Amino acid sequence: MTELQRRLRERGFLLLDGGMGTLLMAAGLEAGAPPERWNLTHPERIADAHRGYLEAGSRVILTNSFGGNPFRLRGRGLEGDLTALNEAAARIARKTAEEAAGGEGRALVAGSMGPSGELMEPLGALTFETAREGFAAQAAALTEGGADILWIETMADLREVRAAIEGAREVSELPVVATLSFDAGGRTMMGVTPGQVLEALGGYELAAVGANCGNGTGEIEEVIRRMRALNPSLPLVSKSNAGKPTWIGAELVYDGTPEVMREHARRILELGASLIGGCCGTTPAHIRAMAEGLRGVTT
Ligand SMILES: [Zn+2]
């Protein structure tokens, strides 16, 4: 049994963290700049963001490596730093979790692996083999840096999810989690339904499957409800955005307050998710409210 399974069994659910981008922008990251570079240039600011979530009650934190695959780094001129950026991301998260550890032991570190940003064959030029190799390189560095879990997220294309899982498995024995973003009436941008996800990924023995980002709390609750109806035992992940985004002037603002996320946390647990956190627009204040919402709930 992995440590993640042991803790899930013991507690019934685990609180995840929230968005990273918003916090880094508030700390001075320029819009459009690659956040992963800060793992090397401003590690203390990444640690501060993790600390905010750990203090809010997060028991699993995601590394600052969402765009740390070779496809996205190439566009930033950072491909040569792939290993250093991902290793540092995992090291910073692990060190911060160790320093913040209380009586329950330290929070687990999940190595974030986001999408390539490219279209896979036959729609685009990215081959399965190239994608698999690229994700393997990222997974190896996250493992080396001290991650406890490899966390594939915000995916839309099942072929890309499979390439990332197979790449991860090739270089690492860590448990693998995969979540897709459902933002088009219960489907991903590539048209994938929750049922298709469970069917396509069923053979991989993933530690958990689920949804992140997307189109507000109502839509992700429906996705989790459907997944639970189709599979009664698989651990499910939910990381919802803080409501829906609207532009106010030049700023993208999410309408979900911490109170909205507190109620959402209770509902999503009831619907069957056991790894529960937030995505875009969520901050430590949202995660703290979610921790309060889940306090005293037993599963
Ligand atoms: Zn998001």
py3Dmol code that shows the C-alpha trace and the ligand (Angstrom):
import py3Dmol

protein = """\
ATOM      1  CA  MET A   1       0.000   0.000   0.000  1.00  0.00           C
ATOM      2  CA  THR A   2       1.334   3.448  -0.849  1.00  0.00           C
ATOM      3  CA  GLU A   3       1.442   6.283   1.681  1.00  0.00           C
ATOM      4  CA  LEU A   4      -1.322   8.047  -0.285  1.00  0.00           C
ATOM      5  CA  GLN A   5      -3.584   4.975  -0.016  1.00  0.00           C
ATOM      6  CA  ARG A   6      -2.768   4.549   3.651  1.00  0.00           C
ATOM      7  CA  ARG A   7      -3.706   8.139   4.477  1.00  0.00           C
ATOM      8  CA  LEU A   8      -6.855   8.020   2.359  1.00  0.00           C
ATOM      9  CA  ARG A   9      -7.953   4.878   4.135  1.00  0.00           C
ATOM     10  CA  GLU A  10      -7.169   6.344   7.536  1.00  0.00           C
ATOM     11  CA  ARG A  11      -8.868   9.720   7.044  1.00  0.00           C
ATOM     12  CA  GLY A  12     -11.461   9.084   4.342  1.00  0.00           C
ATOM     13  CA  PHE A  13     -10.373  12.136   2.354  1.00  0.00           C
ATOM     14  CA  LEU A  14      -7.393  14.464   1.902  1.00  0.00           C
ATOM     15  CA  LEU A  15      -7.457  18.199   1.339  1.00  0.00           C
ATOM     16  CA  LEU A  16      -5.360  19.351  -1.628  1.00  0.00           C
ATOM     17  CA  ASP A  17      -4.081  22.862  -2.320  1.00  0.00           C
ATOM     18  CA  GLY A  18      -5.382  25.628  -4.598  1.00  0.00           C
ATOM     19  CA  GLY A  19      -4.132  27.697  -7.526  1.00  0.00           C
ATOM     20  CA  MET A  20      -0.473  28.649  -7.842  1.00  0.00           C
ATOM     21  CA  GLY A  21      -0.552  31.180 -10.693  1.00  0.00           C
ATOM     22  CA  THR A  22      -2.617  33.796  -8.873  1.00  0.00           C
ATOM     23  CA  LEU A  23      -0.306  33.706  -5.857  1.00  0.00           C
ATOM     24  CA  LEU A  24       2.827  34.035  -7.964  1.00  0.00           C
ATOM     25  CA  MET A  25       1.379  36.976  -9.904  1.00  0.00           C
ATOM     26  CA  ALA A  26       0.634  38.653  -6.569  1.00  0.00           C
ATOM     27  CA  ALA A  27       4.271  37.968  -5.627  1.00  0.00           C
ATOM     28  CA  GLY A  28       5.492  39.751  -8.754  1.00  0.00           C
ATOM     29  CA  LEU A  29       5.450  37.201 -11.582  1.00  0.00           C
ATOM     30  CA  GLU A  30       4.742  39.054 -14.819  1.00  0.00           C
ATOM     31  CA  ALA A  31       1.722  37.976 -16.861  1.00  0.00           C
ATOM     32  CA  GLY A  32       2.875  35.485 -19.498  1.00  0.00           C
ATOM     33  CA  ALA A  33       6.235  34.750 -17.837  1.00  0.00           C
ATOM     34  CA  PRO A  34       7.014  31.058 -17.180  1.00  0.00           C
ATOM     35  CA  PRO A  35       6.338  30.342 -13.468  1.00  0.00           C
ATOM     36  CA  GLU A  36       8.695  27.334 -13.542  1.00  0.00           C
ATOM     37  CA  ARG A  37      11.718  29.615 -13.924  1.00  0.00           C
ATOM     38  CA  TRP A  38      11.083  30.891 -10.391  1.00  0.00           C
ATOM     39  CA  ASN A  39      11.963  27.438  -9.028  1.00  0.00           C
ATOM     40  CA  LEU A  40      15.572  28.414  -9.742  1.00  0.00           C
ATOM     41  CA  THR A  41      15.504  32.199  -9.463  1.00  0.00           C
ATOM     42  CA  HIS A  42      12.993  32.796  -6.600  1.00  0.00           C
ATOM     43  CA  PRO A  43      12.628  29.511  -4.690  1.00  0.00           C
ATOM     44  CA  GLU A  44      11.630  31.383  -1.511  1.00  0.00           C
ATOM     45  CA  ARG A  45       8.541  32.813  -3.245  1.00  0.00           C
ATOM     46  CA  ILE A  46       7.468  29.330  -4.352  1.00  0.00           C
ATOM     47  CA  ALA A  47       8.012  28.086  -0.803  1.00  0.00           C
ATOM     48  CA  ASP A  48       5.862  30.970   0.509  1.00  0.00           C
ATOM     49  CA  ALA A  49       2.996  29.922  -1.768  1.00  0.00           C
ATOM     50  CA  HIS A  50       3.263  26.306  -0.556  1.00  0.00           C
ATOM     51  CA  ARG A  51       3.433  27.483   3.055  1.00  0.00           C
ATOM     52  CA  GLY A  52       0.198  29.455   2.627  1.00  0.00           C
ATOM     53  CA  TYR A  53      -1.594  26.271   1.598  1.00  0.00           C
ATOM     54  CA  LEU A  54       0.032  24.103   4.251  1.00  0.00           C
ATOM     55  CA  GLU A  55      -1.058  26.577   6.926  1.00  0.00           C
ATOM     56  CA  ALA A  56      -4.578  26.540   5.461  1.00  0.00           C
ATOM     57  CA  GLY A  57      -4.717  22.763   5.946  1.00  0.00           C
ATOM     58  CA  SER A  58      -3.548  21.197   2.643  1.00  0.00           C
ATOM     59  CA  ARG A  59      -2.331  17.630   3.123  1.00  0.00           C
ATOM     60  CA  VAL A  60      -1.205  17.205  -0.492  1.00  0.00           C
ATOM     61  CA  ILE A  61       0.558  20.059  -2.314  1.00  0.00           C
ATOM     62  CA  LEU A  62       1.299  20.294  -6.038  1.00  0.00           C
ATOM     63  CA  THR A  63       4.731  21.307  -7.291  1.00  0.00           C
ATOM     64  CA  ASN A  64       5.275  24.425  -9.415  1.00  0.00           C
ATOM     65  CA  SER A  65       5.938  22.384 -12.559  1.00  0.00           C
ATOM     66  CA  PHE A  66       2.653  22.496 -14.485  1.00  0.00           C
ATOM     67  CA  GLY A  67       4.401  23.705 -17.668  1.00  0.00           C
ATOM     68  CA  GLY A  68       7.597  21.747 -17.028  1.00  0.00           C
ATOM     69  CA  ASN A  69       7.380  19.429 -20.034  1.00  0.00           C
ATOM     70  CA  PRO A  70       9.791  19.858 -22.975  1.00  0.00           C
ATOM     71  CA  PHE A  71       7.031  21.024 -25.324  1.00  0.00           C
ATOM     72  CA  ARG A  72       6.062  24.033 -23.252  1.00  0.00           C
ATOM     73  CA  LEU A  73       9.596  24.780 -22.053  1.00  0.00           C
ATOM     74  CA  ARG A  74      10.864  24.838 -25.648  1.00  0.00           C
ATOM     75  CA  GLY A  75       8.572  27.743 -26.437  1.00  0.00           C
ATOM     76  CA  ARG A  76      10.142  29.628 -23.519  1.00  0.00           C
ATOM     77  CA  GLY A  77      13.720  28.825 -24.443  1.00  0.00           C
ATOM     78  CA  LEU A  78      13.985  26.767 -21.245  1.00  0.00           C
ATOM     79  CA  GLU A  79      14.165  23.243 -22.647  1.00  0.00           C
ATOM     80  CA  GLY A  80      17.780  22.836 -21.493  1.00  0.00           C
ATOM     81  CA  ASP A  81      16.677  23.529 -17.906  1.00  0.00           C
ATOM     82  CA  LEU A  82      13.965  20.851 -17.821  1.00  0.00           C
ATOM     83  CA  THR A  83      15.695  18.594 -15.304  1.00  0.00           C
ATOM     84  CA  ALA A  84      16.844  21.421 -13.036  1.00  0.00           C
ATOM     85  CA  LEU A  85      13.434  23.181 -13.051  1.00  0.00           C
ATOM     86  CA  ASN A  86      11.448  20.044 -12.232  1.00  0.00           C
ATOM     87  CA  GLU A  87      13.896  18.726  -9.635  1.00  0.00           C
ATOM     88  CA  ALA A  88      13.870  22.110  -7.932  1.00  0.00           C
ATOM     89  CA  ALA A  89      10.050  22.224  -8.002  1.00  0.00           C
ATOM     90  CA  ALA A  90       9.847  18.920  -6.121  1.00  0.00           C
ATOM     91  CA  ARG A  91      12.685  19.788  -3.732  1.00  0.00           C
ATOM     92  CA  ILE A  92      11.129  23.140  -2.743  1.00  0.00           C
ATOM     93  CA  ALA A  93       7.711  21.569  -2.087  1.00  0.00           C
ATOM     94  CA  ARG A  94       9.198  18.702  -0.099  1.00  0.00           C
ATOM     95  CA  LYS A  95      11.412  20.929   2.037  1.00  0.00           C
ATOM     96  CA  THR A  96       8.519  23.300   2.773  1.00  0.00           C
ATOM     97  CA  ALA A  97       6.252  20.379   3.685  1.00  0.00           C
ATOM     98  CA  GLU A  98       8.916  18.948   5.997  1.00  0.00           C
ATOM     99  CA  GLU A  99       9.406  22.296   7.737  1.00  0.00           C
ATOM    100  CA  ALA A 100       5.642  22.716   8.216  1.00  0.00           C
ATOM    101  CA  ALA A 101       5.030  19.149   9.404  1.00  0.00           C
ATOM    102  CA  GLY A 102       3.023  18.819  12.592  1.00  0.00           C
ATOM    103  CA  GLY A 103       1.819  15.796  14.503  1.00  0.00           C
ATOM    104  CA  GLU A 104       0.201  14.229  11.439  1.00  0.00           C
ATOM    105  CA  GLY A 105       3.468  14.004   9.527  1.00  0.00           C
ATOM    106  CA  ARG A 106       4.341  16.096   6.512  1.00  0.00           C
ATOM    107  CA  ALA A 107       1.996  16.782   3.604  1.00  0.00           C
ATOM    108  CA  LEU A 108       2.538  14.676   0.495  1.00  0.00           C
ATOM    109  CA  VAL A 109       4.165  16.251  -2.556  1.00  0.00           C
ATOM    110  CA  ALA A 110       2.481  15.714  -5.915  1.00  0.00           C
ATOM    111  CA  GLY A 111       4.605  16.422  -8.988  1.00  0.00           C
ATOM    112  CA  SER A 112       2.370  18.458 -11.295  1.00  0.00           C
ATOM    113  CA  MET A 113       2.468  17.496 -14.994  1.00  0.00           C
ATOM    114  CA  GLY A 114       0.259  19.659 -17.231  1.00  0.00           C
ATOM    115  CA  PRO A 115      -0.530  19.230 -20.934  1.00  0.00           C
ATOM    116  CA  SER A 116       1.995  19.693 -23.728  1.00  0.00           C
ATOM    117  CA  GLY A 117       0.050  22.573 -25.240  1.00  0.00           C
ATOM    118  CA  GLU A 118       0.277  20.822 -28.621  1.00  0.00           C
ATOM    119  CA  LEU A 119      -2.219  18.768 -30.588  1.00  0.00           C
ATOM    120  CA  MET A 120      -1.456  15.092 -30.911  1.00  0.00           C
ATOM    121  CA  GLU A 121      -1.633  13.079 -34.098  1.00  0.00           C
ATOM    122  CA  PRO A 122      -3.754  12.845 -36.181  1.00  0.00           C
ATOM    123  CA  LEU A 123      -5.076  16.370 -35.428  1.00  0.00           C
ATOM    124  CA  GLY A 124      -1.602  17.785 -34.847  1.00  0.00           C
ATOM    125  CA  ALA A 125       2.060  16.869 -35.231  1.00  0.00           C
ATOM    126  CA  LEU A 126       2.872  15.482 -31.763  1.00  0.00           C
ATOM    127  CA  THR A 127       3.364  11.710 -31.908  1.00  0.00           C
ATOM    128  CA  PHE A 128       2.519   9.399 -29.018  1.00  0.00           C
ATOM    129  CA  GLU A 129       6.149   8.323 -28.799  1.00  0.00           C
ATOM    130  CA  THR A 130       7.502  11.879 -28.606  1.00  0.00           C
ATOM    131  CA  ALA A 131       4.904  12.837 -26.012  1.00  0.00           C
ATOM    132  CA  ARG A 132       5.693   9.751 -23.923  1.00  0.00           C
ATOM    133  CA  GLU A 133       9.433  10.500 -23.977  1.00  0.00           C
ATOM    134  CA  GLY A 134       8.873  14.131 -23.062  1.00  0.00           C
ATOM    135  CA  PHE A 135       6.644  13.330 -20.091  1.00  0.00           C
ATOM    136  CA  ALA A 136       9.093  10.614 -19.010  1.00  0.00           C
ATOM    137  CA  ALA A 137      11.856  13.222 -18.770  1.00  0.00           C
ATOM    138  CA  GLN A 138       9.690  15.439 -16.578  1.00  0.00           C
ATOM    139  CA  ALA A 139       8.517  12.524 -14.406  1.00  0.00           C
ATOM    140  CA  ALA A 140      12.107  11.369 -13.853  1.00  0.00           C
ATOM    141  CA  ALA A 141      13.173  14.818 -12.627  1.00  0.00           C
ATOM    142  CA  LEU A 142      10.137  15.208 -10.328  1.00  0.00           C
ATOM    143  CA  THR A 143      10.845  11.767  -8.855  1.00  0.00           C
ATOM    144  CA  GLU A 144      14.519  12.593  -8.371  1.00  0.00           C
ATOM    145  CA  GLY A 145      13.562  15.856  -6.641  1.00  0.00           C
ATOM    146  CA  GLY A 146      11.504  14.011  -4.020  1.00  0.00           C
ATOM    147  CA  ALA A 147       7.875  13.936  -5.189  1.00  0.00           C
ATOM    148  CA  ASP A 148       5.616  11.311  -3.550  1.00  0.00           C
ATOM    149  CA  ILE A 149       3.071  11.165  -6.389  1.00  0.00           C
ATOM    150  CA  LEU A 150       3.082  12.038 -10.105  1.00  0.00           C
ATOM    151  CA  TRP A 151       0.030  14.209 -10.789  1.00  0.00           C
ATOM    152  CA  ILE A 152      -1.092  14.548 -14.431  1.00  0.00           C
ATOM    153  CA  GLU A 153      -3.652  17.368 -14.693  1.00  0.00           C
ATOM    154  CA  THR A 154      -5.771  19.715 -16.842  1.00  0.00           C
ATOM    155  CA  MET A 155      -5.717  17.221 -19.705  1.00  0.00           C
ATOM    156  CA  ALA A 156      -8.252  17.211 -22.554  1.00  0.00           C
ATOM    157  CA  ASP A 157      -7.018  14.419 -24.867  1.00  0.00           C
ATOM    158  CA  LEU A 158      -7.018  10.801 -23.656  1.00  0.00           C
ATOM    159  CA  ARG A 159      -4.101   9.892 -25.921  1.00  0.00           C
ATOM    160  CA  GLU A 160      -2.021  12.556 -24.244  1.00  0.00           C
ATOM    161  CA  VAL A 161      -3.051  11.306 -20.800  1.00  0.00           C
ATOM    162  CA  ARG A 162      -1.953   7.811 -21.798  1.00  0.00           C
ATOM    163  CA  ALA A 163       1.370   9.120 -23.119  1.00  0.00           C
ATOM    164  CA  ALA A 164       1.967  10.929 -19.812  1.00  0.00           C
ATOM    165  CA  ILE A 165       1.037   7.865 -17.718  1.00  0.00           C
ATOM    166  CA  GLU A 166       3.205   5.541 -19.777  1.00  0.00           C
ATOM    167  CA  GLY A 167       6.101   8.017 -19.668  1.00  0.00           C
ATOM    168  CA  ALA A 168       5.771   8.288 -15.900  1.00  0.00           C
ATOM    169  CA  ARG A 169       5.613   4.515 -15.428  1.00  0.00           C
ATOM    170  CA  GLU A 170       8.685   3.998 -17.561  1.00  0.00           C
ATOM    171  CA  VAL A 171      10.940   6.009 -15.257  1.00  0.00           C
ATOM    172  CA  SER A 172       9.234   6.016 -11.862  1.00  0.00           C
ATOM    173  CA  GLU A 173       7.530   3.712  -9.395  1.00  0.00           C
ATOM    174  CA  LEU A 174       5.573   6.526  -7.763  1.00  0.00           C
ATOM    175  CA  PRO A 175       1.760   6.352  -7.695  1.00  0.00           C
ATOM    176  CA  VAL A 176       0.183   8.200 -10.630  1.00  0.00           C
ATOM    177  CA  VAL A 177      -2.947  10.390 -10.534  1.00  0.00           C
ATOM    178  CA  ALA A 178      -4.636  11.771 -13.674  1.00  0.00           C
ATOM    179  CA  THR A 179      -7.272  14.499 -13.954  1.00  0.00           C
ATOM    180  CA  LEU A 180      -8.900  16.046 -16.998  1.00  0.00           C
ATOM    181  CA  SER A 181     -10.575  19.398 -17.420  1.00  0.00           C
ATOM    182  CA  PHE A 182     -14.278  19.148 -18.253  1.00  0.00           C
ATOM    183  CA  ASP A 183     -15.418  22.520 -19.467  1.00  0.00           C
ATOM    184  CA  ALA A 184     -17.824  21.961 -22.320  1.00  0.00           C
ATOM    185  CA  GLY A 185     -21.100  20.604 -20.978  1.00  0.00           C
ATOM    186  CA  GLY A 186     -19.552  17.648 -19.153  1.00  0.00           C
ATOM    187  CA  ARG A 187     -16.922  16.985 -21.811  1.00  0.00           C
ATOM    188  CA  THR A 188     -13.301  18.029 -22.226  1.00  0.00           C
ATOM    189  CA  MET A 189     -12.236  20.382 -25.005  1.00  0.00           C
ATOM    190  CA  MET A 190     -11.540  17.237 -27.065  1.00  0.00           C
ATOM    191  CA  GLY A 191     -15.025  15.868 -26.419  1.00  0.00           C
ATOM    192  CA  VAL A 192     -14.094  13.260 -23.802  1.00  0.00           C
ATOM    193  CA  THR A 193     -16.787  12.224 -21.284  1.00  0.00           C
ATOM    194  CA  PRO A 194     -16.225  11.052 -17.670  1.00  0.00           C
ATOM    195  CA  GLY A 195     -17.264   7.538 -18.697  1.00  0.00           C
ATOM    196  CA  GLN A 196     -14.705   7.450 -21.502  1.00  0.00           C
ATOM    197  CA  VAL A 197     -11.994   8.494 -19.041  1.00  0.00           C
ATOM    198  CA  LEU A 198     -12.758   5.632 -16.667  1.00  0.00           C
ATOM    199  CA  GLU A 199     -12.927   3.157 -19.532  1.00  0.00           C
ATOM    200  CA  ALA A 200      -9.685   4.297 -21.184  1.00  0.00           C
ATOM    201  CA  LEU A 201      -7.659   4.545 -17.963  1.00  0.00           C
ATOM    202  CA  GLY A 202      -9.113   1.542 -16.146  1.00  0.00           C
ATOM    203  CA  GLY A 203      -6.201  -0.737 -17.000  1.00  0.00           C
ATOM    204  CA  TYR A 204      -3.468   1.509 -15.574  1.00  0.00           C
ATOM    205  CA  GLU A 205      -4.185   0.994 -11.878  1.00  0.00           C
ATOM    206  CA  LEU A 206      -3.961   4.717 -11.182  1.00  0.00           C
ATOM    207  CA  ALA A 207      -3.966   5.902  -7.567  1.00  0.00           C
ATOM    208  CA  ALA A 208      -6.843   8.269  -8.390  1.00  0.00           C
ATOM    209  CA  VAL A 209      -8.661   9.794 -11.373  1.00  0.00           C
ATOM    210  CA  GLY A 210     -10.795  12.909 -11.585  1.00  0.00           C
ATOM    211  CA  ALA A 211     -11.352  16.455 -12.738  1.00  0.00           C
ATOM    212  CA  ASN A 212      -9.675  19.819 -12.282  1.00  0.00           C
ATOM    213  CA  CYS A 213     -10.069  23.390 -13.530  1.00  0.00           C
ATOM    214  CA  GLY A 214     -13.119  23.498 -15.815  1.00  0.00           C
ATOM    215  CA  ASN A 215     -16.230  25.564 -15.679  1.00  0.00           C
ATOM    216  CA  GLY A 216     -17.294  26.195 -12.118  1.00  0.00           C
ATOM    217  CA  THR A 217     -18.308  24.052  -9.165  1.00  0.00           C
ATOM    218  CA  GLY A 218     -21.652  22.846 -10.567  1.00  0.00           C
ATOM    219  CA  GLU A 219     -20.090  21.254 -13.623  1.00  0.00           C
ATOM    220  CA  ILE A 220     -17.312  19.460 -11.718  1.00  0.00           C
ATOM    221  CA  GLU A 221     -19.856  18.154  -9.189  1.00  0.00           C
ATOM    222  CA  GLU A 222     -21.782  16.557 -12.042  1.00  0.00           C
ATOM    223  CA  VAL A 223     -18.578  14.982 -13.430  1.00  0.00           C
ATOM    224  CA  ILE A 224     -17.737  13.462 -10.026  1.00  0.00           C
ATOM    225  CA  ARG A 225     -21.315  12.232  -9.608  1.00  0.00           C
ATOM    226  CA  ARG A 226     -21.089  10.426 -12.952  1.00  0.00           C
ATOM    227  CA  MET A 227     -17.676   8.923 -12.267  1.00  0.00           C
ATOM    228  CA  ARG A 228     -18.812   7.634  -8.868  1.00  0.00           C
ATOM    229  CA  ALA A 229     -21.926   6.087 -10.413  1.00  0.00           C
ATOM    230  CA  LEU A 230     -19.721   4.199 -12.879  1.00  0.00           C
ATOM    231  CA  ASN A 231     -17.017   3.142 -10.414  1.00  0.00           C
ATOM    232  CA  PRO A 232     -17.897   2.720  -6.739  1.00  0.00           C
ATOM    233  CA  SER A 233     -14.349   2.313  -5.384  1.00  0.00           C
ATOM    234  CA  LEU A 234     -11.765   4.294  -7.352  1.00  0.00           C
ATOM    235  CA  PRO A 235     -10.466   7.358  -5.421  1.00  0.00           C
ATOM    236  CA  LEU A 236     -11.723  10.490  -7.220  1.00  0.00           C
ATOM    237  CA  VAL A 237     -10.030  13.890  -7.406  1.00  0.00           C
ATOM    238  CA  SER A 238     -11.816  17.227  -7.599  1.00  0.00           C
ATOM    239  CA  LYS A 239      -9.994  20.545  -8.002  1.00  0.00           C
ATOM    240  CA  SER A 240     -12.565  23.110  -9.074  1.00  0.00           C
ATOM    241  CA  ASN A 241     -11.900  26.657 -10.131  1.00  0.00           C
ATOM    242  CA  ALA A 242     -13.288  29.291  -7.761  1.00  0.00           C
ATOM    243  CA  GLY A 243     -16.541  29.586  -9.681  1.00  0.00           C
ATOM    244  CA  LYS A 244     -16.575  31.080 -13.148  1.00  0.00           C
ATOM    245  CA  PRO A 245     -14.197  33.709 -14.510  1.00  0.00           C
ATOM    246  CA  THR A 246     -15.303  37.109 -15.733  1.00  0.00           C
ATOM    247  CA  TRP A 247     -13.182  39.915 -17.097  1.00  0.00           C
ATOM    248  CA  ILE A 248     -13.246  43.050 -15.003  1.00  0.00           C
ATOM    249  CA  GLY A 249     -11.194  45.506 -17.040  1.00  0.00           C
ATOM    250  CA  ALA A 250      -7.916  43.710 -17.814  1.00  0.00           C
ATOM    251  CA  GLU A 251      -8.232  41.351 -14.871  1.00  0.00           C
ATOM    252  CA  LEU A 252      -9.732  37.859 -14.861  1.00  0.00           C
ATOM    253  CA  VAL A 253     -11.822  37.558 -11.688  1.00  0.00           C
ATOM    254  CA  TYR A 254     -13.462  34.406 -10.303  1.00  0.00           C
ATOM    255  CA  ASP A 255     -16.871  34.778  -8.708  1.00  0.00           C
ATOM    256  CA  GLY A 256     -16.452  31.937  -6.199  1.00  0.00           C
ATOM    257  CA  THR A 257     -15.858  33.249  -2.690  1.00  0.00           C
ATOM    258  CA  PRO A 258     -14.320  31.111   0.070  1.00  0.00           C
ATOM    259  CA  GLU A 259     -17.896  30.537   1.348  1.00  0.00           C
ATOM    260  CA  VAL A 260     -18.915  29.143  -2.056  1.00  0.00           C
ATOM    261  CA  MET A 261     -15.961  26.758  -1.938  1.00  0.00           C
ATOM    262  CA  ARG A 262     -16.747  25.737   1.655  1.00  0.00           C
ATOM    263  CA  GLU A 263     -20.194  24.508   0.592  1.00  0.00           C
ATOM    264  CA  HIS A 264     -18.781  22.971  -2.577  1.00  0.00           C
ATOM    265  CA  ALA A 265     -16.232  20.984  -0.522  1.00  0.00           C
ATOM    266  CA  ARG A 266     -19.003  19.335   1.508  1.00  0.00           C
ATOM    267  CA  ARG A 267     -21.050  18.559  -1.608  1.00  0.00           C
ATOM    268  CA  ILE A 268     -18.150  17.113  -3.588  1.00  0.00           C
ATOM    269  CA  LEU A 269     -17.180  14.850  -0.675  1.00  0.00           C
ATOM    270  CA  GLU A 270     -20.751  13.620  -0.465  1.00  0.00           C
ATOM    271  CA  LEU A 271     -20.760  12.987  -4.226  1.00  0.00           C
ATOM    272  CA  GLY A 272     -17.738  10.739  -3.866  1.00  0.00           C
ATOM    273  CA  ALA A 273     -14.502  12.743  -4.274  1.00  0.00           C
ATOM    274  CA  SER A 274     -11.844  12.010  -1.668  1.00  0.00           C
ATOM    275  CA  LEU A 275      -8.975  14.202  -2.909  1.00  0.00           C
ATOM    276  CA  ILE A 276     -10.447  17.675  -2.726  1.00  0.00           C
ATOM    277  CA  GLY A 277      -8.899  21.055  -3.533  1.00  0.00           C
ATOM    278  CA  GLY A 278      -9.132  24.067  -5.818  1.00  0.00           C
ATOM    279  CA  CYS A 279      -7.759  25.225  -9.164  1.00  0.00           C
ATOM    280  CA  CYS A 280      -7.724  28.643 -10.883  1.00  0.00           C
ATOM    281  CA  GLY A 281      -8.811  31.539  -8.691  1.00  0.00           C
ATOM    282  CA  THR A 282      -8.538  29.606  -5.445  1.00  0.00           C
ATOM    283  CA  THR A 283      -6.192  30.900  -2.731  1.00  0.00           C
ATOM    284  CA  PRO A 284      -5.238  29.807   0.796  1.00  0.00           C
ATOM    285  CA  ALA A 285      -8.394  31.616   2.015  1.00  0.00           C
ATOM    286  CA  HIS A 286     -10.521  29.297  -0.158  1.00  0.00           C
ATOM    287  CA  ILE A 287      -8.636  26.204   1.019  1.00  0.00           C
ATOM    288  CA  ARG A 288      -8.997  27.269   4.649  1.00  0.00           C
ATOM    289  CA  ALA A 289     -12.755  27.620   4.132  1.00  0.00           C
ATOM    290  CA  MET A 290     -12.847  24.181   2.486  1.00  0.00           C
ATOM    291  CA  ALA A 291     -10.969  22.713   5.454  1.00  0.00           C
ATOM    292  CA  GLU A 292     -13.621  24.222   7.747  1.00  0.00           C
ATOM    293  CA  GLY A 293     -16.396  22.837   5.554  1.00  0.00           C
ATOM    294  CA  LEU A 294     -14.913  19.359   5.767  1.00  0.00           C
ATOM    295  CA  ARG A 295     -14.099  19.517   9.472  1.00  0.00           C
ATOM    296  CA  GLY A 296     -16.033  17.041  11.493  1.00  0.00           C
ATOM    297  CA  VAL A 297     -17.312  15.252   8.401  1.00  0.00           C
ATOM    298  CA  THR A 298     -16.678  11.544   8.611  1.00  0.00           C
ATOM    299  CA  THR A 299     -16.881   9.236   5.656  1.00  0.00           C
TER     300      THR A 299
END
"""
ligand_1 = """\
1
ZN
Zn -7.490 25.816 -13.344
"""
view = py3Dmol.view(width=600, height=400)
view.addModel(protein, "pdb")
view.setStyle({"model": 0}, {"cartoon": {"style": "trace"}})
view.addModel(ligand_1, "xyz")
view.setStyle({"model": 1}, {"stick": {}})
view.zoomTo()
view.show()
